[in-house]
Structures are given as C-alpha cells and as structure tokens.
Amino acid sequence: MDNQNTNSTPNSFPNSALDCSDSPQNTAEKRDWQAYYNETGNRPPRKTILTALNSFSQPGKAVDLGCGVGRDTVEILRRNWQVLAIDKQPEAIAGLLARDNINRELLTTQVMSFEELQLPQGVDLINASFSLSFCHKDAWNNLWETITNAISIGGRFSGNLFGDRDSWRDSGMIHCLSREEMESCLKPYEIELFEEEENFGKTPLGEERYWHIFHVVARKKAE
Ligand SMILES: C[S@@+](CC[C@H](N)C(=O)[O-])C[C@H]1O[C@@H](n2cnc3c(N)ncnc32)[C@H](O)[C@@H]1O
C-alpha cells in the first residue's frame, strides 16, 4: 500500500495512535481492492523489488505474491524474469493480464489464497509487496514456511510486512508481526535491506492511519 506520510514519529508514541478505525469484522475480503488497484496500479515498482532485482546478475524464476494488478510484476517481467503472479482476487489477475506492456510468454498467473498457497520449488525470488500481512493469522506460520522452502539457496525474498504497532493491528484484517517475530522469520536469511518505518499517514484511498512497516530484502542462506 502506498504509505503517504503525514508525520514522522519515533518508536514511542501515545497509545491513542493505536486506536483502530476499522471494526473487528473488517476483513481483507472487505477491502475495496479494485479501488486500490485503480489508484496505485500504475505507480512505479517498489524499492524492495528494485533492490532485490538489482542484486541478481541474471534473470531467473520469480513469484509475485499478492501481485495486485502487477505494479511490481511488470518490472520483474521487463527484466526478462519468468514470473508466477498470484493473487486471491480474480480482478487483480484480470487487471494484470489486461496490461499491454508485458511479455505474456514469461508470465503465469494463478488465483490462489495465501491460506492455501502451494509453490513450485527452486524459486530465485519471491516478492510480496504489502500483501502477506493480509493472510489469516492461523495460516501465517505455514505460509512463511512454504515461502522459505520454495526459495533456492542464494535466492531472495523481498516485501513489506506490517508491524505490531500498526493501527490496523486489532482490525482482524491483517496479521502483524513484532520486530522479534520478523527477525525470527528471517533467521534462514542474510539480511540485505531491513527498514522499520513508523509514521502517521493515509492509505492510497485516503484513510488516516498509523503505519508500522518492515521493508525487507533477504537472501536465503545455506542450511
Ligand atoms: C495492498 S495490495 C498490494 C498489491 C501489490 N502487491 C502492490 O504492491 O501494488 C494487497 C494484495 O494482496 C491480495 N491479498 C489479500 N489477501 C490475500 C490472501 N489471503 N491471499 C492472496 N492474496 C491476498 C489482495 O487481493 C491485493 O491484491
């Protein structure tokens, strides 16, 4: 999601900042993803995917998880990678396939949820921009294990995950990780980029919120 900052704050801030405007029954299904795609779909690729791509000497096999209409997918394809683009929303995949600036021969798409995710083995790069946190909390451990198992030794994960001080923490919409949990998830990896962002801002749809985000690029180590 494009976090538009209205203010930058240090790690300590009043608890009122955590008050959540979303009701507990507001699940990921209730997000207006089409409005989000309309607003952000043509924005440039994110720093995390660019950092990851720049670290490879040649193109390989990538998976873009929660690809939306392909804001990052188009860049991965542009660099001649084979891409498996996955999203739960059929309209995301339809929007991606409707683009006229992509090499379809390099692209495979699947409508699939994180809760039921199956991945091929031997993937060089798994990207997940602002998407994995929408996985149901009960499925999180399995999802992360599936991702880590699919990435080859020396392959990379890039993405953006919500932290536990995010204002959507108690909304029932996202699964937030503490910094310790994030670091624990990254134990099989060598960290190449780790930025923790916290600030008041707005979503691309204009909703006021407090952002707590981990921006990550990490390279899978030999076991
Ligand atoms: C904030 S959007 C990000 C889209 C894209 N990665 C980008 O950066 O523009 C989150 C995406 O995750 C997808 N998503 C949310 N929950 C999901 C789930 N449980 N399984 C698979 N995809 C999901 C949504 O459909 C949406 O396209």
Ligand as a Chemical Component Dictionary entry (heavy atoms), coordinates in Angstrom:
data_LIG
# 
_chem_comp.id                   LIG 
_chem_comp.type                 NON-POLYMER 
_chem_comp.pdbx_formal_charge   0 
_chem_comp.three_letter_code    LIG 
# 
loop_
_chem_comp_atom.comp_id 
_chem_comp_atom.atom_id 
_chem_comp_atom.alt_atom_id 
_chem_comp_atom.type_symbol 
_chem_comp_atom.charge 
_chem_comp_atom.model_Cartn_x 
_chem_comp_atom.model_Cartn_y 
_chem_comp_atom.model_Cartn_z 
_chem_comp_atom.pdbx_ordinal 
LIG C1  C1  C 0  -2.185 -3.862  -0.714 1  
LIG S1  S1  S 1  -2.440 -4.889  -2.101 2  
LIG C2  C2  C 0  -0.810 -4.937  -2.822 3  
LIG C3  C3  C 0  -0.831 -5.297  -4.279 4  
LIG C4  C4  C 0  0.542  -5.272  -4.969 5  
LIG N1  N1  N 0  1.469  -6.203  -4.350 6  
LIG C5  C5  C 0  1.108  -3.879  -4.928 7  
LIG O1  O1  O 0  2.132  -3.664  -4.277 8  
LIG O2  O2  O -1 0.523  -2.998  -5.536 9  
LIG C6  C6  C 0  -2.585 -6.489  -1.349 10 
LIG C7  C7  C 0  -2.906 -7.606  -2.337 11 
LIG O3  O3  O 0  -2.934 -8.844  -1.616 12 
LIG C8  C8  C 0  -4.025 -9.606  -2.052 13 
LIG N2  N2  N 0  -4.456 -10.460 -0.951 14 
LIG C9  C9  C 0  -5.022 -10.067 0.218  15 
LIG N3  N3  N 0  -5.289 -11.128 0.982  16 
LIG C10 C10 C 0  -4.870 -12.214 0.291  17 
LIG C11 C11 C 0  -4.866 -13.627 0.573  18 
LIG N4  N4  N 0  -5.341 -14.084 1.727  19 
LIG N5  N5  N 0  -4.362 -14.449 -0.356 20 
LIG C12 C12 C 0  -3.849 -13.970 -1.517 21 
LIG N6  N6  N 0  -3.836 -12.649 -1.848 22 
LIG C13 C13 C 0  -4.345 -11.797 -0.946 23 
LIG C14 C14 C 0  -5.091 -8.592  -2.424 24 
LIG O4  O4  O 0  -6.027 -9.154  -3.320 25 
LIG C15 C15 C 0  -4.263 -7.468  -3.005 26 
LIG O5  O5  O 0  -4.135 -7.582  -4.396 27 
# 
loop_
_chem_comp_bond.comp_id 
_chem_comp_bond.atom_id_1 
_chem_comp_bond.atom_id_2 
_chem_comp_bond.value_order 
_chem_comp_bond.pdbx_ordinal 
LIG C1  S1  SING 1  
LIG S1  C2  SING 2  
LIG S1  C6  SING 3  
LIG C2  C3  SING 4  
LIG C3  C4  SING 5  
LIG C4  N1  SING 6  
LIG C4  C5  SING 7  
LIG C5  O1  DOUB 8  
LIG C5  O2  SING 9  
LIG C6  C7  SING 10 
LIG C7  O3  SING 11 
LIG C7  C15 SING 12 
LIG O3  C8  SING 13 
LIG C8  N2  SING 14 
LIG C8  C14 SING 15 
LIG N2  C9  SING 16 
LIG N2  C13 SING 17 
LIG C9  N3  DOUB 18 
LIG N3  C10 SING 19 
LIG C10 C11 SING 20 
LIG C10 C13 DOUB 21 
LIG C11 N4  SING 22 
LIG C11 N5  DOUB 23 
LIG N5  C12 SING 24 
LIG C12 N6  DOUB 25 
LIG N6  C13 SING 26 
LIG C14 O4  SING 27 
LIG C14 C15 SING 28 
LIG C15 O5  SING 29 
# 
